[in-house]
Amino acid sequence: MAARNGRTVRDLRRANRTAVLHRLYFDGPLSRFELGPATGLSSGSVSNVVADLVADGLVEEAGSVDSDGGRPRTLLQVAPGSGHMIGVDVGETRVRVELFDLTLTELARAERPLSPQRYEVEVIVDHIRHGIAEVLDAAGLAPERLLGVGIGVPGIVERTADRGALVHGQTIGWDAVPLEALLRAASPLPDTVPYFIDNGAKTLGQAEMWFGAGRGARNAVVVLFGSGVGASLVTPDVGQGRAVEWGHLTVRVRGRRCRCGALGCLEAYAGAESLLARWREEGGRVPDGTDEETALTTMLAAAYPSEGAATDPVALAVLEETAEYLGAGLSDLINLFQPERILIGGWAGLALGSRFLPAVRRHAMSYALRHPAGKVSVDLGRLGPDAVTVGAAILPLADFFARGGRRPDPAPEYPLPAWRTALQDRTPR
């Protein structure tokens, strides 16, 4: 049966369950009395929804608190073991796979290193498959208990009806790679467990907005600063965030060749890969046979040595120039989107850290228009190197909550008749 606004009873019940789960997840433990004003539901609706969620094992009691003269009020919380998700970060230096419970507590992890500048599709698919099997085995968890697997990847993700998620990663040589279909082939997971594949900057943004430095902001830009650079825009119109190819904004006409093939991209000046290349070109001693993270650590130590050691002026000059390019790039985001906050994450952003941030902030403010610059803060993300995997795991979690805490129904083999669909909408769930 449909309401006047076109929503069915089933839709309303799902929305009520979602509202209660969200409030308990972010603000719990809460009592039934507190859930009413927090969700806008009547006391009767709260009681019915809570009873339903407790019966499903999604909500559990978490002690009690005294009330004003009455009986103690029972506190409720989301049950951590009622669901599990896997988050995957396909990064520039490694593939990281982590298993989480419903409260995003890490239960197991697996990591596989990647050869520098090599992104063979078969190798990465194999790393993901084996990583998933490894974390499930370590936690003793049956694959069918997963709510889903979220994967953060470099590049643009296109969703198609026939081939699933395709990844267009121009900077890593991926052209319409059918990653979802490849993972399904010989997958350790049953077909009922969905994959959620999205840009790594967006998954980083998801994590920072849910649990990190972006929480509470309506408008924010979360920057992923690794071998390259990317960004995720979060506004009221784009509630879950949208990845933007910020790293390929042109900052210098006829400038350095970017790894995407174009000239003068921001990534050709501000990414860790280009930063190290410029240090090498200027005579810097970049360690041979090391990964980018180790090389960047060496460069930082050369530019900002311990007391008594000599500063490497070339390393310092390259870092200062990079700070200006990055700040100029941030000014474009400030002028275009006027965010409340800009958060810098990613392994290189975190490695450069607080020592690098004041210069970036100063250049961003100097290049941006005064009015939006006066309203934005530029800070580091708070979630550390695991932020992309946490954000990837949020993808199936957010979908689960949007369904009211119910797993997706198996797809029928043939279209259901209209009377059957209408009956399902009226049936209590």
C-alpha positions as CSV (number, residue, x, y, z in Angstrom):
1,M,0.0,0.0,0.0
2,A,1.4,3.4,-1.0
3,A,1.2,6.6,1.1
4,R,0.2,9.9,-0.5
5,N,3.8,10.8,-1.3
6,G,4.2,7.5,-3.2
7,R,6.1,5.7,-0.4
8,T,4.9,2.3,0.6
9,V,4.5,1.0,4.2
10,R,7.6,-1.0,3.6
11,D,9.5,2.2,2.6
12,L,8.4,3.9,5.8
13,R,9.3,1.0,8.0
14,R,12.8,0.8,6.4
15,A,13.3,4.6,6.9
16,N,12.3,4.2,10.6
17,R,14.8,1.4,11.0
18,T,17.5,3.4,9.2
19,A,16.9,6.4,11.5
20,V,17.2,4.4,14.7
21,L,20.3,2.6,13.5
22,H,22.0,5.8,12.5
23,R,21.4,7.5,15.8
24,L,22.5,4.5,17.8
25,Y,25.6,4.1,15.6
26,F,26.8,7.7,15.8
27,D,25.4,8.8,19.2
28,G,24.7,5.6,21.2
29,P,24.3,4.1,23.6
30,L,20.9,5.8,23.9
31,S,17.7,4.9,25.7
32,R,14.3,4.5,24.0
33,F,13.3,7.8,25.6
34,E,16.3,9.6,24.0
35,L,15.7,8.0,20.6
36,G,12.3,9.7,20.2
37,P,13.6,13.3,19.9
38,A,16.8,12.1,18.2
39,T,14.9,10.5,15.3
40,G,11.7,12.4,15.3
41,L,9.7,9.2,15.8
42,S,6.8,8.7,18.2
43,S,7.5,6.6,21.3
44,G,5.3,3.8,19.9
45,S,7.3,3.8,16.6
46,V,10.6,3.7,18.5
47,S,9.4,0.8,20.7
48,N,8.3,-1.2,17.6
49,V,11.5,-0.5,15.6
50,V,13.7,-1.3,18.6
51,A,11.9,-4.5,19.2
52,D,12.3,-5.4,15.5
53,L,16.1,-4.6,15.5
54,V,16.7,-6.5,18.8
55,A,14.9,-9.5,17.3
56,D,17.1,-9.3,14.3
57,G,20.2,-9.2,16.5
58,L,21.3,-5.7,15.3
59,V,20.7,-3.9,18.6
60,E,21.6,-5.0,22.1
61,E,21.3,-3.7,25.6
62,A,24.3,-1.7,27.0
63,G,23.5,-1.1,30.6
64,S,21.1,1.4,32.1
65,V,20.9,4.9,33.5
66,D,18.8,6.5,36.3
67,S,15.8,8.4,35.2
68,D,14.1,11.3,37.0
69,G,12.3,9.5,39.7
70,G,11.3,6.6,37.6
71,R,12.7,3.2,36.8
72,P,16.2,3.1,35.3
73,R,16.3,3.5,31.5
74,T,17.8,0.7,29.5
75,L,20.5,1.8,27.1
76,L,20.8,0.4,23.6
77,Q,23.7,0.1,21.1
78,V,24.4,-1.4,17.8
79,A,25.6,-5.0,18.2
80,P,29.2,-5.1,16.9
81,G,29.1,-8.8,15.8
82,S,25.8,-8.4,13.9
83,G,27.6,-7.6,10.6
84,H,31.0,-7.6,9.0
85,M,32.6,-5.7,6.1
86,I,35.8,-5.8,4.2
87,G,37.6,-2.7,3.1
88,V,40.3,-2.8,0.4
89,D,42.8,0.0,-0.5
90,V,44.4,-0.4,-3.9
91,G,47.2,2.1,-3.3
92,E,50.3,3.1,-5.0
93,T,52.7,1.0,-2.9
94,R,50.5,-1.8,-1.6
95,V,47.1,-3.5,-1.6
96,R,45.7,-3.4,1.9
97,V,42.7,-5.6,3.0
98,E,41.0,-5.2,6.3
99,L,38.1,-7.0,8.0
100,F,35.8,-5.0,10.3
101,D,32.8,-5.7,12.5
102,L,29.7,-3.5,12.3
103,T,31.3,-0.8,14.5
104,L,34.3,-0.7,12.2
105,T,36.6,-2.3,14.7
106,E,39.4,-4.0,12.8
107,L,39.4,-7.8,13.2
108,A,42.1,-8.8,10.7
109,R,44.3,-7.4,7.9
110,A,46.5,-8.5,5.1
111,E,48.9,-6.4,2.9
112,R,50.6,-7.1,-0.4
113,P,53.4,-4.8,-1.7
114,L,53.3,-3.5,-5.2
115,S,56.3,-3.0,-7.4
116,P,57.0,0.7,-8.1
117,Q,55.0,2.1,-11.1
118,R,53.5,-1.3,-11.9
119,Y,49.8,-1.9,-11.7
120,E,49.3,-5.3,-13.4
121,V,45.5,-6.0,-13.3
122,E,46.0,-9.7,-12.7
123,V,48.4,-9.1,-9.9
124,I,46.1,-6.7,-8.1
125,V,43.1,-8.9,-8.5
126,D,45.0,-11.8,-7.1
127,H,46.2,-9.7,-4.2
128,I,42.6,-8.7,-3.4
129,R,41.3,-12.3,-3.7
130,H,44.0,-13.8,-1.5
131,G,43.7,-10.9,1.0
132,I,40.0,-11.5,1.4
133,A,40.5,-15.2,2.0
134,E,43.3,-14.5,4.4
135,V,41.4,-12.1,6.7
136,L,38.3,-14.3,6.7
137,D,40.4,-17.3,7.7
138,A,42.2,-15.3,10.4
139,A,38.9,-14.2,12.0
140,G,37.2,-17.6,11.5
141,L,34.4,-15.9,9.6
142,A,32.2,-17.6,7.0
143,P,32.2,-15.6,3.7
144,E,28.4,-15.5,3.5
145,R,28.2,-13.4,6.7
146,L,29.8,-10.4,5.0
147,L,27.6,-7.4,4.2
148,G,29.9,-6.6,1.3
149,V,33.4,-5.7,0.2
150,G,34.3,-2.1,-0.4
151,I,37.3,-1.3,-2.7
152,G,39.0,2.1,-3.1
153,V,40.9,2.4,-6.5
154,P,42.8,5.1,-8.3
155,G,40.8,6.4,-11.3
156,I,37.3,7.0,-12.4
157,V,34.7,4.2,-11.7
158,E,31.9,3.6,-14.2
159,R,29.0,1.4,-13.3
160,T,27.5,-0.7,-16.1
161,A,24.6,-3.0,-16.1
162,D,26.3,-5.8,-18.0
163,R,29.9,-5.7,-16.8
164,G,29.6,-4.3,-13.3
165,A,32.1,-1.6,-12.1
166,L,34.7,-0.5,-14.7
167,V,37.9,1.3,-13.6
168,H,39.3,4.0,-15.9
169,G,42.8,4.6,-14.4
170,Q,44.6,6.6,-17.0
171,T,47.6,7.3,-14.7
172,I,48.2,3.6,-14.0
173,G,47.4,2.3,-17.5
174,W,43.9,0.9,-16.7
175,D,41.4,1.4,-19.6
176,A,37.9,0.3,-18.7
177,V,39.2,-2.6,-16.5
178,P,36.2,-4.8,-15.5
179,L,37.4,-5.1,-11.9
180,E,34.1,-6.3,-10.4
181,A,33.8,-9.1,-13.0
182,L,37.4,-10.1,-12.6
183,L,37.0,-10.4,-8.8
184,R,33.8,-12.4,-9.3
185,A,35.7,-15.0,-11.4
186,A,37.0,-17.7,-9.0
187,S,36.0,-15.5,-6.1
188,P,36.2,-16.8,-2.5
189,L,32.9,-15.1,-1.9
190,P,29.3,-16.3,-2.7
191,D,27.4,-14.2,-5.3
192,T,25.1,-12.9,-2.5
193,V,28.0,-10.8,-1.1
194,P,28.2,-7.5,-3.1
195,Y,31.3,-5.5,-4.2
196,F,31.3,-1.7,-3.8
197,I,34.0,-0.2,-5.9
198,D,34.8,3.6,-5.9
199,N,37.6,6.1,-6.2
200,G,40.1,6.0,-3.3
201,A,39.8,9.7,-2.7
202,K,36.1,9.3,-2.2
203,T,36.5,6.4,0.3
204,L,39.0,8.6,2.2
205,G,36.4,11.3,2.2
206,Q,33.8,8.9,3.5
207,A,36.0,7.9,6.5
208,E,36.9,11.5,7.4
209,M,33.3,12.7,7.2
210,W,31.9,9.8,9.3
211,F,34.6,9.5,11.9
212,G,37.4,12.0,11.4
213,A,38.1,15.7,11.0
214,G,35.2,16.2,8.7
215,R,32.5,15.1,11.1
216,G,29.9,17.9,11.5
217,A,30.8,19.8,8.4
218,R,28.2,20.3,5.7
219,N,30.7,21.3,3.0
220,A,34.2,19.8,2.9
221,V,36.9,18.7,0.5
222,V,39.1,15.8,1.4
223,V,42.4,15.6,-0.4
224,L,44.3,12.3,-1.0
225,F,48.0,13.1,-1.3
226,G,49.9,10.0,-2.3
227,S,52.0,9.2,-5.4
228,G,49.5,11.4,-7.1
229,V,46.8,13.7,-5.8
230,G,43.0,13.5,-5.8
231,A,40.1,14.9,-3.9
232,S,36.5,14.2,-2.8
233,L,33.9,16.9,-2.6
234,V,31.2,16.6,0.0
235,T,28.2,19.0,-0.1
236,P,24.5,18.7,0.9
237,D,23.8,17.9,-2.8
238,V,26.4,15.1,-2.8
239,G,25.8,13.5,0.5
240,Q,28.1,10.5,0.0
241,G,30.8,12.6,-1.7
242,R,32.0,12.8,-5.3
243,A,35.5,12.1,-6.5
244,V,37.0,14.9,-8.6
245,E,40.0,14.5,-10.8
246,W,41.7,17.5,-9.1
247,G,45.2,16.2,-9.7
248,H,44.8,16.7,-13.4
249,L,43.9,20.4,-13.2
250,T,46.3,22.3,-15.3
251,V,48.6,24.5,-13.2
252,R,51.3,25.4,-15.7
253,V,50.8,25.7,-19.5
254,R,53.3,23.5,-21.3
255,G,54.6,22.3,-18.0
256,R,56.0,19.0,-16.8
257,R,54.7,15.8,-18.3
258,C,52.1,14.2,-16.0
259,R,51.9,10.4,-15.8
260,C,48.4,10.8,-17.4
261,G,50.2,12.0,-20.5
262,A,49.1,15.7,-20.3
263,L,51.4,18.7,-19.6
264,G,51.3,20.8,-16.5
265,C,48.9,18.9,-14.3
266,L,49.0,19.6,-10.6
267,E,49.9,16.0,-10.0
268,A,53.1,16.5,-12.1
269,Y,54.2,19.0,-9.3
270,A,52.5,18.0,-6.1
271,G,52.4,14.2,-6.1
272,A,55.0,12.3,-4.2
273,E,56.2,10.5,-7.4
274,S,56.9,13.9,-9.1
275,L,58.3,15.4,-5.9
276,L,60.9,12.6,-5.7
277,A,61.6,12.9,-9.5
278,R,62.3,16.6,-9.2
279,W,64.6,16.1,-6.2
280,R,66.5,13.5,-8.3
281,E,66.7,15.8,-11.3
282,E,68.2,18.6,-9.2
283,G,70.9,16.2,-7.9
284,G,69.2,14.9,-4.8
285,R,70.3,11.5,-3.5
286,V,67.1,9.4,-3.8
287,P,67.8,5.9,-2.5
288,D,67.9,3.2,-5.1
289,G,65.7,0.2,-4.8
290,T,63.4,1.6,-2.2
291,D,59.7,2.3,-2.4
292,E,58.2,5.8,-2.5
293,E,57.4,5.9,1.2
294,T,61.0,5.1,2.2
295,A,62.3,7.6,-0.4
296,L,60.1,10.4,0.8
297,T,61.1,9.7,4.4
298,T,64.7,10.1,3.3
299,M,64.0,13.3,1.6
300,L,62.2,14.8,4.6
301,A,65.1,13.8,6.8
302,A,67.5,15.6,4.3
303,A,65.3,18.7,4.2
304,Y,64.6,18.9,7.9
305,P,67.6,17.2,9.6
306,S,68.0,16.4,13.2
307,E,69.9,19.0,15.3
308,G,73.5,19.4,14.3
309,A,73.1,17.9,10.8
310,A,73.4,19.9,7.6
311,T,70.2,20.7,5.6
312,D,70.0,19.5,2.0
313,P,69.1,22.8,0.3
314,V,67.8,21.1,-2.8
315,A,65.4,18.8,-0.9
316,L,64.2,21.8,1.0
317,A,63.7,23.9,-2.1
318,V,61.7,21.2,-3.9
319,L,59.5,20.7,-0.8
320,E,58.8,24.4,-0.5
321,E,57.9,24.6,-4.2
322,T,55.6,21.6,-3.8
323,A,53.9,23.4,-0.9
324,E,53.2,26.4,-3.1
325,Y,51.8,24.2,-6.0
326,L,49.7,22.3,-3.5
327,G,48.4,25.5,-1.9
328,A,47.6,27.0,-5.3
329,G,45.7,23.8,-6.2
330,L,43.8,24.1,-2.9
331,S,42.9,27.7,-3.7
332,D,41.1,26.5,-6.8
333,L,39.0,24.2,-4.7
334,I,38.3,27.0,-2.3
335,N,37.2,29.4,-5.1
336,L,35.1,26.7,-6.9
337,F,33.3,25.0,-4.0
338,Q,33.7,27.4,-1.0
339,P,34.0,24.5,1.5
340,E,34.0,24.9,5.3
341,R,37.0,22.5,5.6
342,I,39.8,21.1,3.5
343,L,41.4,17.9,5.0
344,I,44.6,16.5,3.7
345,G,45.2,12.7,4.0
346,G,46.9,10.0,2.1
347,W,50.3,8.4,3.0
348,A,52.3,11.3,1.6
349,G,50.2,14.0,3.1
350,L,50.5,12.3,6.5
351,A,54.2,11.8,6.1
352,L,54.7,15.5,5.2
353,G,52.4,16.3,8.1
354,S,52.4,19.3,10.4
355,R,55.8,20.5,9.2
356,F,54.6,21.0,5.7
357,L,51.0,22.2,6.5
358,P,51.7,25.8,7.5
359,A,53.3,26.6,4.1
360,V,50.5,24.9,2.2
361,R,47.9,26.8,4.2
362,R,49.7,30.1,3.7
363,H,49.9,29.6,-0.1
364,A,46.3,28.5,-0.3
365,M,45.1,31.6,1.4
366,S,47.3,33.9,-0.7
367,Y,46.0,32.5,-4.0
368,A,42.3,32.1,-3.0
369,L,39.7,34.9,-3.1
370,R,39.5,36.6,0.3
371,H,35.9,35.9,1.2
372,P,35.9,32.1,0.8
373,A,39.4,31.9,2.1
374,G,38.3,33.6,5.3
375,K,35.7,30.9,5.9
376,V,37.7,27.7,5.3
377,S,40.1,25.7,7.5
378,V,42.9,23.6,6.1
379,D,44.0,20.7,8.3
380,L,45.3,17.2,8.2
381,G,43.0,14.2,8.3
382,R,42.7,12.4,11.6
383,L,42.4,8.7,10.6
384,G,45.9,7.9,9.6
385,P,47.0,5.5,6.9
386,D,44.0,3.1,7.2
387,A,41.5,5.8,6.3
388,V,41.0,4.5,2.7
389,T,40.2,1.0,3.9
390,V,37.9,2.3,6.6
391,G,36.1,4.4,4.0
392,A,35.9,1.5,1.6
393,A,34.3,-0.6,4.4
394,I,31.8,2.2,4.9
395,L,30.4,1.7,1.4
396,P,28.7,-1.7,2.2
397,L,27.8,-0.4,5.7
398,A,26.1,2.7,4.3
399,D,24.2,0.5,1.9
400,F,23.2,-1.8,4.8
401,F,21.9,1.1,6.8
402,A,20.0,2.5,3.9
403,R,18.2,-0.8,3.6
404,G,17.1,-0.5,7.2
405,G,19.7,-3.1,8.4
406,R,18.5,-5.7,6.0
407,R,20.6,-7.6,3.5
408,P,19.6,-7.3,-0.2
409,D,17.0,-9.8,-1.3
410,P,18.3,-12.4,-3.8
411,A,17.3,-11.4,-7.3
412,P,14.4,-13.4,-8.6
413,E,14.9,-15.5,-11.7
414,Y,11.9,-13.9,-13.4
415,P,9.8,-10.7,-12.9
416,L,7.3,-11.1,-10.1
417,P,3.7,-10.5,-11.0
418,A,2.2,-7.1,-9.9
419,W,0.0,-8.7,-7.2
420,R,3.0,-10.4,-5.6
421,T,5.0,-7.1,-5.5
422,A,2.1,-5.2,-4.0
423,L,1.6,-8.0,-1.4
424,Q,5.3,-7.8,-0.4
425,D,5.0,-4.1,0.2
426,R,2.2,-4.7,2.6
427,T,3.7,-7.6,4.4
428,P,5.4,-6.7,7.8
429,R,9.2,-7.2,7.6
